[in-house]
Amino acid sequence: MELIKLDEKSLKYLKDMEWVQKDIWKLPAQYPIYNINDCEVFAKDIPQRKYSANERGIVEANLLSVKMIMQGPFWLGEDIVVGGFWDKRDPTRQTLGKLFPENSLKDKRVLEIGSMSGYDSFYLNLRNPDYYLSIEPSGYYYQELFLNSIYNTKIDFRQWFWQDIPTKLNNSFDVIINCGCLYHEYDFVSMIKRTSELLRMGGYMIVATVVVRNNQHKDCIKYMPDIYGGDMTYWFAIGETALMRLFESFGCEGSLLYEAGVPADNGKGITVEGYPLERYNFYKFVKTTQKNRPVITIPRY
């Protein structure tokens, strides 16, 4: 067990992440309290894991260096449970857990886009995939590396944007997980195109995204120009018909899996800022044909 080595670049990423945590999300100084029984067991030896005083000191030092872990809870062995400002256990069980029962990913090649601290990656890795590529461009990537130093999985964590995925991986994935990213992506058409290229024929993508609630606007895209749900990043909602047509144009047939509630609901039918609520739905898109519509670029002289 070693102290994490952080270079100048990684420290910048972590500083940016800490700014969001403290100034935007206003996370408290202490993690929520969870019982060990509230945690998934992400490595078989965790219930028997024992740390020496020196090893425990290294774990605690590494935890401080990667800042507050937003997802969770993560059981690291003994009495060490961290994370869980965003409690992922039950939501993940109720969504991805139902879609991917035990051993359902055996011999599959899986890509997860925007994995944050890696909770869903560790969870789906329990389904025994042949290869699992998990990409996260932000400072949360360093939390994944720390957690994987504890769990010792074969997950291939990379600090990539989706645009960084090399073309040599085209047509190579059986399953792609894209949950909670599409509605933050300002170039969402390019994201749909690129991720469709990565799927094998017959492979499928699970997409969870914000969808326009009003069926009168099912062909439309609605952009939120201000903070939505307390989040200052890009937000847009897409009509379900428009979403299906976009994926179809890149060779994928879609179907609604289930509705998973409404984001930022204040309990009174509107968001915390007073905006009309939109839906958050899970979809499955199966690659059925090889389509690659041209992207026309006008030369600049």
C-alpha positions as CSV (number, residue, x, y, z in Angstrom):
1,M,0.0,0.0,0.0
2,E,1.4,3.3,-1.1
3,L,0.7,7.0,-0.8
4,I,-0.9,8.4,-4.0
5,K,1.5,10.4,-6.1
6,L,-0.2,13.5,-7.4
7,D,1.5,15.7,-10.0
8,E,0.8,19.4,-10.9
9,K,-2.0,18.5,-13.3
10,S,-3.8,16.2,-10.9
11,L,-3.7,18.8,-8.2
12,K,-5.3,21.3,-10.5
13,Y,-8.1,18.9,-11.3
14,L,-8.6,18.2,-7.6
15,K,-8.6,21.9,-6.7
16,D,-11.4,22.5,-9.3
17,M,-13.4,19.6,-7.9
18,E,-13.0,20.9,-4.4
19,W,-14.2,24.3,-5.4
20,V,-17.4,22.8,-6.8
21,Q,-17.9,20.7,-3.7
22,K,-17.4,23.6,-1.2
23,D,-18.8,26.6,-3.1
24,I,-21.5,25.1,-5.3
25,W,-22.7,22.0,-3.6
26,K,-21.7,23.3,-0.1
27,L,-20.9,19.8,1.2
28,P,-20.6,19.5,4.9
29,A,-17.2,18.8,6.4
30,Q,-18.1,15.2,7.5
31,Y,-19.4,12.3,5.5
32,P,-22.9,11.0,6.2
33,I,-22.9,8.1,8.7
34,Y,-23.6,4.6,7.2
35,N,-23.5,1.2,8.7
36,I,-21.3,-1.4,7.1
37,N,-24.5,-3.3,6.3
38,D,-25.5,-0.3,4.1
39,C,-22.6,-0.9,1.8
40,E,-22.0,-3.1,-1.3
41,V,-19.1,-5.5,-1.0
42,F,-16.9,-4.5,-4.0
43,A,-14.1,-7.0,-3.3
44,K,-14.4,-10.5,-1.7
45,D,-11.7,-9.9,0.9
46,I,-13.2,-6.6,2.2
47,P,-15.1,-8.3,5.1
48,Q,-11.8,-9.9,6.3
49,R,-9.5,-6.9,5.4
50,K,-7.2,-5.9,8.2
51,Y,-4.9,-2.9,8.2
52,S,-1.8,-2.3,10.2
53,A,-1.4,1.1,11.9
54,N,0.9,2.2,9.1
55,E,-1.5,1.0,6.4
56,R,-4.4,2.7,8.0
57,G,-2.5,5.9,8.1
58,I,-1.8,5.6,4.4
59,V,-5.5,5.0,3.7
60,E,-6.5,8.1,5.7
61,A,-3.8,10.2,4.0
62,N,-4.9,9.1,0.5
63,L,-8.5,9.9,1.4
64,L,-7.5,13.4,2.3
65,S,-5.6,13.9,-0.9
66,V,-8.4,12.9,-3.2
67,K,-10.9,15.3,-1.4
68,M,-14.5,14.4,-0.5
69,I,-15.9,11.4,-2.2
70,M,-19.4,12.4,-3.5
71,Q,-20.7,9.0,-4.3
72,G,-21.0,6.1,-1.9
73,P,-21.1,4.6,0.6
74,F,-17.8,2.8,0.0
75,W,-16.7,0.2,2.6
76,L,-12.9,0.0,2.6
77,G,-12.6,-2.7,5.2
78,E,-12.6,-2.9,9.0
79,D,-14.7,0.1,10.2
80,I,-13.9,2.5,7.4
81,V,-16.9,3.6,5.4
82,V,-16.6,6.8,3.2
83,G,-18.7,8.8,0.8
84,G,-22.4,8.9,0.3
85,F,-23.3,12.5,0.0
86,W,-25.0,11.1,-3.0
87,D,-26.3,7.8,-1.7
88,K,-26.0,5.4,-4.6
89,R,-26.7,2.0,-3.1
90,D,-30.5,1.8,-3.5
91,P,-30.8,3.8,-6.7
92,T,-28.1,1.7,-8.4
93,R,-29.7,-1.5,-7.2
94,Q,-33.2,-0.4,-8.4
95,T,-31.9,0.6,-11.9
96,L,-28.7,-1.0,-13.1
97,G,-29.2,-3.9,-10.6
98,K,-32.5,-4.8,-12.4
99,L,-31.0,-4.4,-15.8
100,F,-27.9,-6.4,-15.1
101,P,-28.5,-9.4,-12.8
102,E,-25.7,-11.6,-11.5
103,N,-23.2,-12.7,-14.2
104,S,-25.2,-10.9,-16.9
105,L,-22.1,-9.2,-18.2
106,K,-20.0,-12.4,-18.3
107,D,-17.7,-12.3,-21.3
108,K,-19.0,-8.9,-22.3
109,R,-16.9,-5.8,-23.2
110,V,-18.4,-2.8,-21.3
111,L,-17.8,1.0,-21.6
112,E,-19.1,3.4,-18.9
113,I,-19.1,7.1,-19.7
114,G,-18.8,9.7,-16.9
115,S,-18.2,7.3,-14.0
116,M,-17.5,10.0,-11.3
117,S,-16.1,8.2,-8.2
118,G,-16.6,4.8,-9.8
119,Y,-19.6,3.5,-7.8
120,D,-21.5,2.1,-10.8
121,S,-18.2,0.7,-12.3
122,F,-17.5,-1.3,-9.2
123,Y,-21.1,-2.4,-8.9
124,L,-21.3,-3.7,-12.5
125,N,-17.8,-5.2,-12.3
126,L,-19.4,-7.7,-9.9
127,R,-21.3,-9.0,-13.0
128,N,-18.0,-10.4,-14.3
129,P,-17.4,-8.6,-17.6
130,D,-14.5,-9.6,-19.8
131,Y,-13.3,-6.0,-20.1
132,Y,-14.6,-2.9,-18.4
133,L,-13.5,0.6,-19.6
134,S,-14.6,3.4,-17.2
135,I,-13.9,7.0,-18.3
136,E,-14.1,10.1,-16.2
137,P,-12.5,13.4,-17.2
138,S,-12.7,15.3,-13.9
139,G,-10.8,15.2,-10.6
140,Y,-13.1,12.3,-9.6
141,Y,-10.8,10.1,-11.6
142,Y,-8.3,10.2,-8.8
143,Q,-10.9,9.0,-6.4
144,E,-11.5,6.0,-8.7
145,L,-7.8,5.2,-8.7
146,F,-7.7,5.4,-4.9
147,L,-10.8,3.2,-4.5
148,N,-9.4,0.7,-7.0
149,S,-6.2,0.5,-5.0
150,I,-8.4,-0.9,-2.2
151,Y,-10.6,-3.2,-4.3
152,N,-7.9,-4.3,-6.8
153,T,-10.3,-4.8,-9.7
154,K,-9.3,-5.2,-13.4
155,I,-11.5,-2.1,-14.4
156,D,-9.6,0.0,-16.9
157,F,-10.1,3.5,-15.4
158,R,-9.1,6.4,-17.8
159,Q,-9.1,10.1,-17.4
160,W,-10.8,10.7,-20.8
161,F,-13.6,12.7,-22.2
162,W,-15.8,10.7,-24.6
163,Q,-14.1,12.6,-27.4
164,D,-10.8,11.0,-26.3
165,I,-11.9,7.4,-26.9
166,P,-9.6,6.1,-29.7
167,T,-11.1,5.0,-33.0
168,K,-9.4,1.6,-32.6
169,L,-12.2,0.8,-30.1
170,N,-15.0,1.4,-32.7
171,N,-17.4,-1.6,-33.1
172,S,-15.9,-3.3,-30.0
173,F,-18.3,-2.9,-27.1
174,D,-21.2,-5.1,-26.2
175,V,-22.6,-2.7,-23.7
176,I,-22.3,1.0,-23.1
177,I,-23.5,2.8,-20.0
178,N,-24.3,6.5,-20.5
179,C,-26.3,7.5,-17.4
180,G,-26.5,11.1,-16.3
181,C,-24.2,12.6,-19.0
182,L,-26.2,13.3,-22.2
183,Y,-28.2,16.1,-20.7
184,H,-25.1,17.9,-19.6
185,E,-23.4,17.6,-23.0
186,Y,-23.7,20.7,-25.2
187,D,-22.7,18.8,-28.3
188,F,-25.1,15.9,-27.7
189,V,-25.6,15.0,-31.3
190,S,-21.9,14.3,-31.7
191,M,-21.9,12.3,-28.4
192,I,-24.7,10.1,-29.7
193,K,-22.9,9.6,-33.0
194,R,-19.6,8.8,-31.4
195,T,-20.9,6.3,-28.8
196,S,-23.0,4.6,-31.5
197,E,-19.8,4.0,-33.5
198,L,-18.3,2.2,-30.4
199,L,-21.0,-0.4,-30.2
200,R,-20.8,-3.8,-31.9
201,M,-23.6,-4.9,-34.1
202,G,-26.3,-6.2,-31.8
203,G,-24.7,-4.4,-28.8
204,Y,-26.7,-1.9,-26.8
205,M,-26.4,1.3,-24.9
206,I,-28.2,2.1,-21.7
207,V,-29.0,5.9,-21.6
208,A,-30.4,7.7,-18.6
209,T,-31.2,11.3,-19.4
210,V,-33.6,14.2,-18.8
211,V,-36.6,14.1,-21.2
212,V,-39.2,16.8,-21.9
213,R,-42.2,16.0,-19.7
214,N,-44.8,17.7,-21.9
215,N,-45.7,15.3,-24.7
216,Q,-46.8,18.2,-26.9
217,H,-43.0,18.9,-27.2
218,K,-41.9,15.3,-27.8
219,D,-40.2,16.4,-31.1
220,C,-38.4,19.3,-29.4
221,I,-35.3,20.0,-27.4
222,K,-35.5,22.3,-24.4
223,Y,-32.5,24.1,-23.1
224,M,-32.2,25.5,-19.6
225,P,-30.1,28.7,-19.8
226,D,-29.7,29.1,-16.0
227,I,-29.1,26.9,-13.0
228,Y,-31.4,23.9,-12.9
229,G,-31.7,21.7,-9.9
230,G,-29.0,23.7,-8.2
231,D,-26.5,22.7,-11.0
232,M,-24.7,25.4,-13.0
233,T,-23.6,23.1,-15.8
234,Y,-25.2,22.7,-19.2
235,W,-28.8,21.3,-18.9
236,F,-31.2,20.4,-21.6
237,A,-34.2,18.1,-21.9
238,I,-34.9,16.3,-25.2
239,G,-38.3,15.1,-26.4
240,E,-38.6,11.3,-26.5
241,T,-39.4,11.2,-30.2
242,A,-36.4,13.5,-31.0
243,L,-34.2,11.2,-28.9
244,M,-35.3,8.1,-30.7
245,R,-34.9,9.7,-34.2
246,L,-31.3,10.9,-33.3
247,F,-30.2,7.4,-32.3
248,E,-32.0,5.9,-35.3
249,S,-30.0,8.1,-37.6
250,F,-26.9,6.4,-36.3
251,G,-28.2,2.8,-36.6
252,C,-29.7,2.2,-33.2
253,E,-33.3,1.2,-32.3
254,G,-34.6,2.5,-29.0
255,S,-37.1,1.6,-26.3
256,L,-38.1,3.1,-23.0
257,L,-37.1,0.9,-20.0
258,Y,-38.6,2.9,-17.2
259,E,-39.2,6.3,-15.8
260,A,-36.9,7.1,-12.9
261,G,-38.6,10.2,-11.4
262,V,-38.0,13.9,-12.0
263,P,-34.8,15.8,-11.3
264,A,-34.7,18.6,-8.7
265,D,-38.3,18.0,-7.6
266,N,-39.1,20.2,-4.6
267,G,-42.2,18.2,-3.8
268,K,-44.6,20.8,-5.1
269,G,-44.5,19.9,-8.8
270,I,-41.7,22.3,-9.7
271,T,-37.9,22.4,-9.4
272,V,-36.1,24.0,-6.5
273,E,-35.7,27.1,-8.6
274,G,-39.4,27.1,-9.6
275,Y,-39.0,25.7,-13.1
276,P,-41.4,23.2,-14.6
277,L,-40.2,19.6,-13.9
278,E,-38.8,17.3,-16.6
279,R,-38.5,13.5,-16.5
280,Y,-35.5,11.4,-16.0
281,N,-35.8,8.2,-18.0
282,F,-33.8,5.0,-18.8
283,Y,-33.6,3.9,-22.4
284,K,-32.1,1.0,-24.3
285,F,-30.7,1.5,-27.8
286,V,-29.7,-1.6,-29.8
287,K,-27.3,-1.2,-32.7
288,T,-29.1,-2.8,-35.7
289,T,-27.5,-1.3,-38.7
290,Q,-24.2,0.3,-39.7
291,K,-25.0,4.0,-40.3
292,N,-22.5,6.8,-40.6
293,R,-24.1,9.9,-41.9
294,P,-21.5,12.4,-43.3
295,V,-20.4,15.4,-41.3
296,I,-20.1,18.2,-43.8
297,T,-17.3,20.6,-43.1
298,I,-17.1,23.8,-45.0
299,P,-13.4,24.7,-45.7
300,R,-12.0,27.8,-44.3
301,Y,-9.9,29.8,-46.7
